[in-house]
Amino acid sequence: MSESNESLEAFRAEARAWLDENFPKSIAGRGAELVSGEFVDANANSDLKLWVERLGNKGWGTPTWPSEYGGGGLSQLEAEVLKKEMSAAGAFNPLIVMAGMGITMVGPTILEYGTEAQKQKHIPPICRADVFWALGYSEPNAGSDLASLQCKAEDKGDHWLVNGQKTWTSGADHAQWIGCLVRTDFDAPKRDGISFLILDMDQPGIETRPIQLIGGASPFCETFFNDAVADKSEVLGELNAGWTVGKRLLQHERQSQTAAGATIGGGFKKSIQELAEEYVGRDPQGRIADGDLRARIADHLMKAKAQRLTIERITAEARGNAKVSAAASILKNAASAITQEKAELTLEIMGNSGIGWEGEGFDEAELAAVRGWLGSKANSIYGGSYEIQNNIIAKNILGLPENTQRG
């Protein structure tokens, strides 16, 4: 065994011992149950609250972030070991949801572009999930053409004054902080006059209105800024260079969406194979009775396994220092397709039991399945649509020209 492997095995033993001592057994395997939706209140379960505190204090909710800011200080390979040991123990990381956009998007971007003061101020609370973050990107007239945004920030000497509207701001009604792309120079070309600004949500100049979705949940909001105030020190990156910062954050978002059908931990109560056996039945050989369905489930499982193995290979080839890049667009699109396929298969397997909305005759899992199927349709839209990702792949990975047509 090489020295590197010996080190990883020593860490595996350390992680296993810490989990055995600190993870409450009463919530083992209950990640999908306890940590679902856009907002989670840890106070609803005493053992979940205890786990959140222990995980945050250890820094293992953000395992690869620098320890000086409250992270775990682990290498990427150590983080992979920790992830596997947590899975084996039925443990999960609720902080990813409880920090809103903080861990998956805002935090990594602050670590990369932030001043030392910004890191000291914002990163430790994110590591403990003490704060919930939202992001203000899209506007009613600036969706895929995000650079057309009109929400503006005016320099008032000792502060920024922000006016405008954002839409599809996930969790804005729960957020304490929001990172916004705002226009700070209306005379510059549209991509050159944008800055990334951080605002405190607890002020009278910010109003949120939830947007009801077809699936029944309301993770998104409209957010209105009416003379909202931001500190002059809260520009992330250089002034009028927010387009670069904003694009980098989106790469982190896509990276967080690359695991097909991923949950926060604990997984679904039943696998898609078990669902098929329950609703469709088995043939005399013990196989799923419907041969065509059996073949499509096998094909789906192979795609999902290939996705997981590809992510592991990328991590291994990077020698434990995996970098977020445009390749995340490939994995994001693949994950979206696999997740949507699983939702479609689940509904097909359940048959009439999978199309209920309310009332008697449907159990909790069946009602969740149809909502999950509806919700999965957004996977190929949020975080940059499927078509936008294909454009990124074409230009930044394949090197195709901006316009392939002549004339």
C-alpha positions as a Markdown table, in Angstrom:
| # | Residue | x | y | z |
|---|---|---|---|---|
| 1 | Met | 0.0 | 0.0 | 0.0 |
| 2 | Ser | 1.5 | 3.4 | -1.0 |
| 3 | Glu | 2.0 | 6.1 | 1.5 |
| 4 | Ser | -0.9 | 8.1 | -0.1 |
| 5 | Asn | -3.2 | 5.1 | 0.3 |
| 6 | Glu | -2.0 | 4.6 | 3.9 |
| 7 | Ser | -2.9 | 8.2 | 4.6 |
| 8 | Leu | -6.3 | 7.9 | 3.1 |
| 9 | Glu | -7.0 | 4.7 | 5.0 |
| 10 | Ala | -5.9 | 6.4 | 8.2 |
| 11 | Phe | -8.3 | 9.2 | 7.4 |
| 12 | Arg | -11.1 | 6.6 | 6.7 |
| 13 | Ala | -10.6 | 5.2 | 10.1 |
| 14 | Glu | -10.7 | 8.7 | 11.7 |
| 15 | Ala | -13.9 | 9.6 | 9.8 |
| 16 | Arg | -15.6 | 6.3 | 10.7 |
| 17 | Ala | -14.8 | 6.7 | 14.4 |
| 18 | Trp | -16.0 | 10.4 | 14.4 |
| 19 | Leu | -19.2 | 9.5 | 12.6 |
| 20 | Asp | -19.8 | 6.6 | 15.0 |
| 21 | Glu | -19.4 | 8.9 | 18.0 |
| 22 | Asn | -21.2 | 12.0 | 16.6 |
| 23 | Phe | -23.9 | 11.0 | 14.1 |
| 24 | Pro | -27.2 | 10.4 | 15.8 |
| 25 | Lys | -28.4 | 6.9 | 14.9 |
| 26 | Ser | -32.0 | 7.9 | 15.1 |
| 27 | Ile | -31.8 | 9.9 | 11.9 |
| 28 | Ala | -29.7 | 7.3 | 9.9 |
| 29 | Gly | -31.0 | 6.9 | 6.4 |
| 30 | Arg | -33.6 | 9.7 | 6.8 |
| 31 | Gly | -31.9 | 12.4 | 4.8 |
| 32 | Ala | -34.5 | 12.4 | 2.0 |
| 33 | Glu | -37.2 | 12.6 | 4.7 |
| 34 | Leu | -35.7 | 15.3 | 7.0 |
| 35 | Val | -33.9 | 17.4 | 4.5 |
| 36 | Ser | -36.2 | 18.1 | 1.5 |
| 37 | Gly | -37.4 | 21.1 | -0.2 |
| 38 | Glu | -35.8 | 24.6 | -0.4 |
| 39 | Phe | -35.8 | 25.4 | 3.3 |
| 40 | Val | -35.2 | 23.1 | 6.3 |
| 41 | Asp | -35.8 | 24.0 | 9.9 |
| 42 | Ala | -33.4 | 22.0 | 12.0 |
| 43 | Asn | -35.3 | 22.9 | 15.2 |
| 44 | Ala | -38.1 | 20.5 | 14.0 |
| 45 | Asn | -35.9 | 17.5 | 15.1 |
| 46 | Ser | -33.6 | 17.7 | 18.1 |
| 47 | Asp | -31.2 | 15.0 | 16.7 |
| 48 | Leu | -31.1 | 16.8 | 13.3 |
| 49 | Lys | -30.2 | 20.0 | 15.1 |
| 50 | Leu | -27.5 | 18.3 | 17.1 |
| 51 | Trp | -26.1 | 16.8 | 13.8 |
| 52 | Val | -26.1 | 20.2 | 12.1 |
| 53 | Glu | -24.2 | 21.7 | 15.0 |
| 54 | Arg | -21.6 | 18.9 | 15.1 |
| 55 | Leu | -21.1 | 18.8 | 11.4 |
| 56 | Gly | -20.7 | 22.6 | 11.1 |
| 57 | Asn | -18.3 | 22.8 | 14.0 |
| 58 | Lys | -16.2 | 20.1 | 12.6 |
| 59 | Gly | -16.2 | 21.8 | 9.2 |
| 60 | Trp | -17.2 | 18.6 | 7.4 |
| 61 | Gly | -20.3 | 20.2 | 5.9 |
| 62 | Thr | -17.9 | 22.1 | 3.7 |
| 63 | Pro | -15.0 | 19.5 | 3.8 |
| 64 | Thr | -12.7 | 20.9 | 1.2 |
| 65 | Trp | -13.0 | 24.6 | 2.2 |
| 66 | Pro | -10.0 | 26.2 | 4.1 |
| 67 | Ser | -10.0 | 25.4 | 7.8 |
| 68 | Glu | -9.1 | 29.0 | 8.6 |
| 69 | Tyr | -12.6 | 30.1 | 7.5 |
| 70 | Gly | -14.4 | 27.2 | 9.2 |
| 71 | Gly | -14.1 | 24.5 | 6.5 |
| 72 | Gly | -12.8 | 21.0 | 6.9 |
| 73 | Gly | -9.5 | 21.6 | 5.1 |
| 74 | Leu | -9.6 | 18.2 | 3.5 |
| 75 | Ser | -8.3 | 17.2 | 0.1 |
| 76 | Gln | -10.7 | 16.2 | -2.6 |
| 77 | Leu | -9.8 | 12.5 | -2.1 |
| 78 | Glu | -10.3 | 12.8 | 1.6 |
| 79 | Ala | -13.7 | 14.4 | 1.0 |
| 80 | Glu | -14.6 | 11.4 | -1.3 |
| 81 | Val | -13.6 | 9.0 | 1.5 |
| 82 | Leu | -15.7 | 11.0 | 4.0 |
| 83 | Lys | -18.7 | 11.0 | 1.6 |
| 84 | Lys | -18.5 | 7.2 | 1.3 |
| 85 | Glu | -18.2 | 6.7 | 5.0 |
| 86 | Met | -21.2 | 9.0 | 5.6 |
| 87 | Ser | -23.2 | 7.0 | 3.1 |
| 88 | Ala | -22.3 | 3.7 | 4.7 |
| 89 | Ala | -23.4 | 5.1 | 8.1 |
| 90 | Gly | -26.7 | 6.4 | 6.7 |
| 91 | Ala | -25.4 | 9.9 | 7.4 |
| 92 | Phe | -26.1 | 13.0 | 5.2 |
| 93 | Asn | -25.1 | 16.6 | 4.9 |
| 94 | Pro | -28.1 | 18.9 | 5.7 |
| 95 | Leu | -26.0 | 22.0 | 5.6 |
| 96 | Ile | -26.0 | 22.0 | 1.7 |
| 97 | Val | -29.8 | 22.8 | 1.8 |
| 98 | Met | -29.8 | 24.8 | 5.0 |
| 99 | Ala | -27.3 | 27.4 | 3.6 |
| 100 | Gly | -29.4 | 27.9 | 0.5 |
| 101 | Met | -27.1 | 28.9 | -2.4 |
| 102 | Gly | -24.3 | 29.4 | 0.1 |
| 103 | Ile | -22.3 | 26.2 | -0.1 |
| 104 | Thr | -22.9 | 25.2 | -3.7 |
| 105 | Met | -22.5 | 28.6 | -5.3 |
| 106 | Val | -21.8 | 31.7 | -3.3 |
| 107 | Gly | -19.2 | 30.4 | -0.9 |
| 108 | Pro | -16.9 | 29.0 | -3.6 |
| 109 | Thr | -17.1 | 32.2 | -5.5 |
| 110 | Ile | -16.3 | 34.4 | -2.4 |
| 111 | Leu | -13.3 | 32.1 | -1.7 |
| 112 | Glu | -12.1 | 32.8 | -5.2 |
| 113 | Tyr | -12.9 | 36.5 | -5.7 |
| 114 | Gly | -13.5 | 37.9 | -2.3 |
| 115 | Thr | -11.3 | 40.1 | -0.2 |
| 116 | Glu | -9.9 | 38.8 | 3.0 |
| 117 | Ala | -12.6 | 40.8 | 4.9 |
| 118 | Gln | -15.4 | 39.4 | 2.8 |
| 119 | Lys | -14.1 | 35.8 | 3.4 |
| 120 | Gln | -13.8 | 36.4 | 7.2 |
| 121 | Lys | -17.3 | 37.9 | 7.3 |
| 122 | His | -19.3 | 35.5 | 5.1 |
| 123 | Ile | -17.6 | 32.1 | 4.9 |
| 124 | Pro | -17.7 | 30.9 | 8.5 |
| 125 | Pro | -21.5 | 31.4 | 8.8 |
| 126 | Ile | -21.9 | 29.5 | 5.6 |
| 127 | Cys | -19.8 | 26.6 | 6.9 |
| 128 | Arg | -22.1 | 26.4 | 9.9 |
| 129 | Ala | -25.3 | 27.0 | 7.8 |
| 130 | Asp | -26.1 | 29.9 | 10.2 |
| 131 | Val | -27.3 | 31.9 | 7.2 |
| 132 | Phe | -29.4 | 31.2 | 4.1 |
| 133 | Trp | -28.3 | 32.7 | 0.8 |
| 134 | Ala | -30.2 | 33.5 | -2.3 |
| 135 | Leu | -29.1 | 34.7 | -5.8 |
| 136 | Gly | -30.5 | 37.5 | -7.9 |
| 137 | Tyr | -29.7 | 36.8 | -11.5 |
| 138 | Ser | -32.7 | 36.5 | -13.9 |
| 139 | Glu | -35.1 | 39.4 | -14.5 |
| 140 | Pro | -38.5 | 39.5 | -16.3 |
| 141 | Asn | -36.7 | 40.8 | -19.4 |
| 142 | Ala | -33.3 | 39.1 | -18.8 |
| 143 | Gly | -33.4 | 35.4 | -18.8 |
| 144 | Ser | -31.1 | 33.5 | -21.2 |
| 145 | Asp | -29.9 | 37.0 | -22.3 |
| 146 | Leu | -28.8 | 37.7 | -18.7 |
| 147 | Ala | -26.5 | 40.5 | -19.8 |
| 148 | Ser | -29.6 | 42.6 | -20.6 |
| 149 | Leu | -30.4 | 43.0 | -16.9 |
| 150 | Gln | -31.5 | 46.4 | -15.7 |
| 151 | Cys | -31.5 | 46.2 | -11.9 |
| 152 | Lys | -29.2 | 49.0 | -11.0 |
| 153 | Ala | -26.9 | 50.0 | -8.2 |
| 154 | Glu | -26.0 | 53.7 | -7.8 |
| 155 | Asp | -22.9 | 54.9 | -6.0 |
| 156 | Lys | -24.1 | 57.1 | -3.1 |
| 157 | Gly | -20.6 | 57.7 | -1.6 |
| 158 | Asp | -20.8 | 55.6 | 1.5 |
| 159 | His | -23.2 | 53.0 | 0.1 |
| 160 | Trp | -24.9 | 51.5 | -3.0 |
| 161 | Leu | -28.5 | 52.2 | -3.6 |
| 162 | Val | -30.2 | 49.4 | -5.5 |
| 163 | Asn | -33.5 | 49.5 | -7.5 |
| 164 | Gly | -35.0 | 46.9 | -9.8 |
| 165 | Gln | -36.5 | 43.4 | -9.9 |
| 166 | Lys | -35.2 | 39.9 | -10.0 |
| 167 | Thr | -37.2 | 36.7 | -10.6 |
| 168 | Trp | -36.8 | 33.0 | -10.0 |
| 169 | Thr | -34.8 | 33.9 | -6.8 |
| 170 | Ser | -34.8 | 30.5 | -5.0 |
| 171 | Gly | -35.5 | 30.8 | -1.3 |
| 172 | Ala | -35.4 | 34.6 | -1.3 |
| 173 | Asp | -38.3 | 34.6 | 1.2 |
| 174 | His | -36.1 | 32.8 | 3.7 |
| 175 | Ala | -32.7 | 34.4 | 2.9 |
| 176 | Gln | -30.6 | 36.6 | 5.1 |
| 177 | Trp | -28.2 | 37.5 | 2.3 |
| 178 | Ile | -28.4 | 37.7 | -1.5 |
| 179 | Gly | -25.8 | 38.0 | -4.2 |
| 180 | Cys | -27.0 | 40.1 | -7.1 |
| 181 | Leu | -25.8 | 41.0 | -10.5 |
| 182 | Val | -26.6 | 44.7 | -10.9 |
| 183 | Arg | -25.8 | 47.3 | -13.5 |
| 184 | Thr | -23.3 | 49.9 | -12.2 |
| 185 | Asp | -22.4 | 51.5 | -15.5 |
| 186 | Phe | -25.1 | 52.2 | -18.1 |
| 187 | Asp | -22.7 | 53.8 | -20.5 |
| 188 | Ala | -20.5 | 50.7 | -20.9 |
| 189 | Pro | -21.3 | 47.7 | -23.2 |
| 190 | Lys | -23.9 | 45.6 | -21.5 |
| 191 | Arg | -21.5 | 42.9 | -20.3 |
| 192 | Asp | -18.9 | 45.4 | -19.1 |
| 193 | Gly | -21.2 | 47.5 | -16.8 |
| 194 | Ile | -22.3 | 44.8 | -14.5 |
| 195 | Ser | -21.1 | 44.2 | -10.9 |
| 196 | Phe | -21.7 | 41.4 | -8.4 |
| 197 | Leu | -23.1 | 43.0 | -5.2 |
| 198 | Ile | -23.9 | 41.4 | -1.8 |
| 199 | Leu | -26.9 | 42.7 | 0.1 |
| 200 | Asp | -28.4 | 42.1 | 3.5 |
| 201 | Met | -32.0 | 40.9 | 3.0 |
| 202 | Asp | -33.2 | 42.1 | 6.3 |
| 203 | Gln | -34.1 | 45.7 | 5.3 |
| 204 | Pro | -37.3 | 47.5 | 4.3 |
| 205 | Gly | -36.1 | 48.1 | 0.7 |
| 206 | Ile | -36.4 | 44.5 | -0.3 |
| 207 | Glu | -39.7 | 42.7 | -0.9 |
| 208 | Thr | -40.2 | 39.0 | -1.9 |
| 209 | Arg | -43.2 | 37.3 | -3.4 |
| 210 | Pro | -43.3 | 33.5 | -3.8 |
| 211 | Ile | -44.1 | 32.0 | -7.2 |
| 212 | Gln | -46.4 | 29.0 | -7.1 |
| 213 | Leu | -45.3 | 26.1 | -9.3 |
| 214 | Ile | -47.3 | 23.4 | -10.9 |
| 215 | Gly | -45.7 | 20.8 | -8.7 |
| 216 | Gly | -47.2 | 22.4 | -5.6 |
| 217 | Ala | -44.1 | 23.8 | -4.0 |
| 218 | Ser | -42.9 | 27.4 | -4.1 |
| 219 | Pro | -39.1 | 27.5 | -4.1 |
| 220 | Phe | -38.9 | 30.5 | -6.4 |
| 221 | Cys | -39.7 | 34.2 | -5.7 |
| 222 | Glu | -40.0 | 37.5 | -7.3 |
| 223 | Thr | -37.7 | 40.0 | -5.5 |
| 224 | Phe | -38.1 | 43.7 | -5.6 |
| 225 | Phe | -35.5 | 46.3 | -4.7 |
| 226 | Asn | -36.8 | 49.7 | -3.8 |
| 227 | Asp | -33.9 | 51.9 | -2.6 |
| 228 | Ala | -32.3 | 48.9 | -1.0 |
| 229 | Val | -28.9 | 49.6 | 0.5 |
| 230 | Ala | -25.6 | 47.7 | 0.2 |
| 231 | Asp | -22.3 | 48.5 | 1.9 |
| 232 | Lys | -19.6 | 49.9 | -0.4 |
| 233 | Ser | -17.3 | 47.0 | 0.6 |
| 234 | Glu | -19.8 | 44.4 | -0.6 |
| 235 | Val | -18.8 | 44.3 | -4.3 |
| 236 | Leu | -17.5 | 40.9 | -5.1 |
| 237 | Gly | -14.5 | 41.1 | -7.5 |
| 238 | Glu | -13.8 | 44.2 | -9.4 |
| 239 | Leu | -16.3 | 46.9 | -10.0 |
| 240 | Asn | -18.0 | 46.5 | -13.5 |
| 241 | Ala | -16.4 | 43.0 | -13.8 |
| 242 | Gly | -19.4 | 41.2 | -12.4 |
| 243 | Trp | -20.1 | 39.3 | -15.6 |
| 244 | Thr | -16.9 | 37.3 | -15.0 |
| 245 | Val | -17.7 | 36.6 | -11.4 |
| 246 | Gly | -21.3 | 35.7 | -12.3 |
| 247 | Lys | -20.2 | 33.2 | -15.0 |
| 248 | Arg | -17.8 | 31.6 | -12.6 |
| 249 | Leu | -20.6 | 31.2 | -10.0 |
| 250 | Leu | -22.7 | 29.5 | -12.6 |
| 251 | Gln | -19.9 | 27.0 | -13.2 |
| 252 | His | -20.1 | 26.1 | -9.5 |
| 253 | Glu | -23.8 | 25.8 | -9.8 |
| 254 | Arg | -23.6 | 23.4 | -12.7 |
| 255 | Gln | -20.9 | 21.4 | -10.9 |
| 256 | Ser | -23.3 | 21.0 | -8.0 |
| 257 | Gln | -25.9 | 19.6 | -10.4 |
| 258 | Thr | -23.8 | 16.9 | -12.0 |
| 259 | Ala | -24.8 | 14.0 | -9.9 |
| 260 | Ala | -27.8 | 12.4 | -11.6 |
| 261 | Gly | -30.8 | 12.0 | -9.3 |
| 262 | Ala | -28.7 | 13.0 | -6.3 |
| 263 | Thr | -30.3 | 13.6 | -3.0 |
| 264 | Ile | -28.9 | 15.3 | 0.0 |
| 265 | Gly | -28.2 | 11.9 | 1.5 |
| 266 | Gly | -30.0 | 8.9 | 2.8 |
| 267 | Gly | -31.5 | 8.3 | -0.6 |
| 268 | Phe | -34.9 | 7.3 | -1.6 |
| 269 | Lys | -36.7 | 4.7 | 0.5 |
| 270 | Lys | -37.0 | 2.3 | -2.4 |
| 271 | Ser | -34.9 | 1.9 | -5.5 |
| 272 | Ile | -36.5 | 2.0 | -9.0 |
| 273 | Gln | -36.0 | -1.8 | -9.2 |
| 274 | Glu | -37.9 | -2.4 | -6.0 |
| 275 | Leu | -40.7 | -0.1 | -7.2 |
| 276 | Ala | -41.0 | -2.1 | -10.4 |
| 277 | Glu | -41.1 | -5.4 | -8.5 |
| 278 | Glu | -43.8 | -4.0 | -6.2 |
| 279 | Tyr | -46.1 | -2.5 | -8.9 |
| 280 | Val | -45.3 | -4.6 | -12.0 |
| 281 | Gly | -44.4 | -7.9 | -10.3 |
| 282 | Arg | -41.9 | -10.6 | -11.1 |
| 283 | Asp | -41.9 | -13.4 | -13.7 |
| 284 | Pro | -41.3 | -17.1 | -12.8 |
| 285 | Gln | -37.5 | -16.4 | -13.1 |
| 286 | Gly | -37.7 | -13.6 | -10.5 |
| 287 | Arg | -37.2 | -10.8 | -12.9 |
| 288 | Ile | -39.3 | -7.7 | -13.4 |
| 289 | Ala | -42.3 | -9.1 | -15.3 |
| 290 | Asp | -42.4 | -6.6 | -18.2 |
| 291 | Gly | -39.4 | -7.3 | -20.4 |
| 292 | Asp | -39.4 | -4.0 | -22.2 |
| 293 | Leu | -39.6 | -2.1 | -18.9 |
| 294 | Arg | -36.9 | -4.3 | -17.5 |
| 295 | Ala | -34.6 | -3.4 | -20.4 |
| 296 | Arg | -35.2 | 0.3 | -20.0 |
| 297 | Ile | -34.6 | 0.2 | -16.3 |
| 298 | Ala | -31.3 | -1.6 | -16.9 |
| 299 | Asp | -30.4 | 1.0 | -19.5 |
| 300 | His | -31.2 | 3.8 | -17.1 |
| 301 | Leu | -29.2 | 2.3 | -14.2 |
| 302 | Met | -26.2 | 1.9 | -16.5 |
| 303 | Lys | -26.4 | 5.6 | -17.5 |
| 304 | Ala | -26.6 | 6.6 | -13.9 |
| 305 | Lys | -23.7 | 4.4 | -12.9 |
| 306 | Ala | -21.6 | 5.7 | -15.8 |
| 307 | Gln | -22.3 | 9.3 | -14.7 |
| 308 | Arg | -21.1 | 8.5 | -11.1 |
| 309 | Leu | -18.0 | 6.7 | -12.4 |
| 310 | Thr | -17.2 | 9.6 | -14.8 |
| 311 | Ile | -17.3 | 12.0 | -11.9 |
| 312 | Glu | -15.1 | 9.7 | -9.8 |
| 313 | Arg | -12.7 | 9.4 | -12.8 |
| 314 | Ile | -12.5 | 13.2 | -13.2 |
| 315 | Thr | -11.7 | 13.5 | -9.5 |
| 316 | Ala | -9.1 | 10.8 | -9.6 |
| 317 | Glu | -7.4 | 12.1 | -12.8 |
| 318 | Ala | -7.2 | 15.6 | -11.2 |
| 319 | Arg | -5.1 | 13.9 | -8.4 |
| 320 | Gly | -7.7 | 15.0 | -5.8 |
| 321 | Asn | -7.7 | 18.7 | -6.9 |
| 322 | Ala | -10.7 | 18.7 | -9.3 |
| 323 | Lys | -11.3 | 22.1 | -10.9 |
| 324 | Val | -14.7 | 23.5 | -11.9 |
| 325 | Ser | -14.7 | 24.1 | -15.6 |
| 326 | Ala | -16.9 | 24.3 | -18.7 |
| 327 | Ala | -16.9 | 20.5 | -18.6 |
| 328 | Ala | -19.5 | 20.8 | -15.9 |
| 329 | Ser | -22.0 | 21.7 | -18.6 |
| 330 | Ile | -21.6 | 18.2 | -20.1 |
| 331 | Leu | -22.2 | 16.6 | -16.8 |
| 332 | Lys | -25.1 | 18.9 | -15.9 |
| 333 | Asn | -26.9 | 18.1 | -19.1 |
| 334 | Ala | -26.3 | 14.4 | -18.7 |
| 335 | Ala | -27.5 | 14.5 | -15.1 |
| 336 | Ser | -30.7 | 16.4 | -16.1 |
| 337 | Ala | -31.5 | 13.8 | -18.7 |
| 338 | Ile | -30.9 | 10.9 | -16.3 |
| 339 | Thr | -33.0 | 12.5 | -13.5 |
| 340 | Gln | -35.9 | 13.2 | -15.8 |
| 341 | Glu | -35.8 | 9.7 | -17.2 |
| 342 | Lys | -35.9 | 8.3 | -13.7 |
| 343 | Ala | -39.0 | 10.4 | -12.9 |
| 344 | Glu | -40.7 | 9.2 | -16.1 |
| 345 | Leu | -39.9 | 5.6 | -15.4 |
| 346 | Thr | -41.2 | 5.9 | -11.8 |
| 347 | Leu | -44.5 | 7.3 | -13.0 |
| 348 | Glu | -44.8 | 4.6 | -15.7 |
| 349 | Ile | -44.0 | 1.9 | -13.1 |
| 350 | Met | -46.7 | 3.1 | -10.7 |
| 351 | Gly | -49.3 | 3.3 | -13.5 |
| 352 | Asn | -52.6 | 4.7 | -12.3 |
| 353 | Ser | -51.2 | 5.0 | -8.8 |
| 354 | Gly | -48.6 | 7.5 | -10.0 |
| 355 | Ile | -51.0 | 10.1 | -11.3 |
| 356 | Gly | -52.8 | 11.0 | -8.1 |
| 357 | Trp | -52.8 | 14.5 | -6.8 |
| 358 | Glu | -54.8 | 14.3 | -3.5 |
| 359 | Gly | -57.4 | 12.3 | -1.8 |
| 360 | Glu | -57.8 | 8.7 | -0.8 |
| 361 | Gly | -56.4 | 5.8 | -2.8 |
| 362 | Phe | -52.8 | 7.2 | -3.0 |
| 363 | Asp | -50.1 | 6.9 | -0.4 |
| 364 | Glu | -47.4 | 9.5 | 0.4 |
| 365 | Ala | -44.8 | 8.0 | -2.0 |
| 366 | Glu | -47.3 | 8.0 | -4.9 |
| 367 | Leu | -48.3 | 11.6 | -4.4 |
| 368 | Ala | -44.6 | 12.5 | -4.1 |
| 369 | Ala | -43.9 | 10.7 | -7.4 |
| 370 | Val | -46.1 | 12.8 | -9.6 |
| 371 | Arg | -44.9 | 16.0 | -7.9 |
| 372 | Gly | -41.3 | 14.8 | -8.5 |
| 373 | Trp | -42.1 | 14.2 | -12.1 |
| 374 | Leu | -43.4 | 17.7 | -12.6 |
| 375 | Gly | -40.5 | 19.2 | -10.7 |
| 376 | Ser | -38.0 | 17.2 | -12.8 |
| 377 | Lys | -39.0 | 19.2 | -15.8 |
| 378 | Ala | -37.2 | 22.2 | -14.4 |
| 379 | Asn | -33.9 | 20.3 | -14.2 |
| 380 | Ser | -33.1 | 21.1 | -17.8 |
| 381 | Ile | -34.0 | 24.8 | -17.3 |
| 382 | Tyr | -32.6 | 26.0 | -14.1 |
| 383 | Gly | -28.8 | 26.5 | -13.7 |
| 384 | Gly | -28.7 | 27.4 | -17.3 |
| 385 | Ser | -31.0 | 25.7 | -19.8 |
| 386 | Tyr | -30.1 | 22.5 | -21.7 |
| 387 | Glu | -29.7 | 24.7 | -24.9 |
| 388 | Ile | -27.4 | 27.2 | -23.1 |
| 389 | Gln | -25.2 | 24.3 | -21.9 |
| 390 | Asn | -25.0 | 23.0 | -25.4 |
| 391 | Asn | -23.8 | 26.4 | -26.6 |
| 392 | Ile | -21.1 | 26.4 | -23.9 |
| 393 | Ile | -20.0 | 22.9 | -24.9 |
| 394 | Ala | -19.9 | 23.9 | -28.5 |
| 395 | Lys | -17.8 | 27.1 | -28.0 |
| 396 | Asn | -15.7 | 26.5 | -24.9 |
| 397 | Ile | -15.0 | 22.7 | -25.3 |
| 398 | Leu | -15.4 | 21.9 | -29.0 |
| 399 | Gly | -14.1 | 25.2 | -30.2 |
| 400 | Leu | -16.8 | 25.8 | -32.7 |
| 401 | Pro | -17.3 | 29.3 | -34.0 |
| 402 | Glu | -19.8 | 31.7 | -32.5 |
| 403 | Asn | -21.9 | 31.5 | -35.7 |
| 404 | Thr | -21.6 | 28.5 | -38.1 |
| 405 | Gln | -23.6 | 30.1 | -40.8 |
| 406 | Arg | -22.0 | 32.2 | -43.6 |
| 407 | Gly | -23.3 | 35.3 | -45.2 |
